[in-house]
């Protein structure tokens, strides 16, 4: 978490956006006032704010982390899980960054490991082919192959934040800012979706958008008594990062995400649980309980379609969550992710479903 002084300085720097002064915000021709008539004005306003700031203005929350290209896939994914990060640049012996290792790719990988173990015991494996992009051969000696399939994009410090946001809106969880030592692949910092969102979140207060205009729907869900393997399979085959777990009536009771591979690998001193035949309810309960007998449930972040985007984004920034489930009568109807926020505000997609409050 950023220190109080850092947060304060960020608010001060954000208030210095040339298009975002309090006087301009009250002006009759401000884009936020026009948004009710023309949703595109809202996006153009936000793009203007991002264009006025540079990548080098972003805070350095910690020194860049790297995974060596010679690391075997199992150890690479365990590193991500132990560090509680979604992705990490991969660097070779020449100190060149060759790509990104992403926790999303671990979902298919652990399914393959599980099915292979089952087959050795004479049991039938059920893993569905993921396709070529996320497929990781178990015989791969290192992470080079899978990392090269996810480009690691870098920017000079004087690049506008709009370009950085565009990269984070189109599939990348992380990007790099140059200006660092050669020993760090010339990186000064690694920027995540969360870091950038935290930096620009105060500006969203002036942009009155309902969650419905930004969320992804329908929600992808599985039943509470489906096996854990099915959840990891589904994330691998669909290329998604999360699934809503629902009970008999369709009400959401758990959030399953790619980060739950930590349960399989075992981190923070805990022993990994390799039994993916367990029901979702039992497997995911261990996130908060830490043992197989407890039925405790981890808290789920939810909102409604009509909620104000700024309030929901504030919740994401405060909690560090990457998504919030959109519910109606406690049943998931969609999901709002960090990617959704950036995609809606910085890319030129259609506004057909944009409802301005």
Secondary structure, 3 states (H helix, E strand, C coil): CCCHHHHHHHHHHHCCCCCCCHHHHHCCCCHHHHCCCCHHHHHHHHHHHHHCCEHHHCCCCCCCCEEECCCCHHHHHHHHHHHCCCEEEEECCCCCEEEEEECHHHHHHHHHHHHHHHHHCCCCCCCCCCCCCCCCCCCCCCCHHHHHCCCCCEECCCCEHHHHHHHHHCCCCEEEEECCCHHHCCEEEEEEHHHHHHHHHHHHHHCCEEHHHCCECCCCEEECCCEHHHHHHHHHHHCCCEEEEECCCCEEEEEEEHHHHHHHHCCCCCCCCCCCCCEHHHHHHHHHHCCCCCCCCCCCCEECCCCEHHHHHHHHHHHCCCEEEEEECCEEEEEEEHHHHHHHHHCCCCCCCCCEC
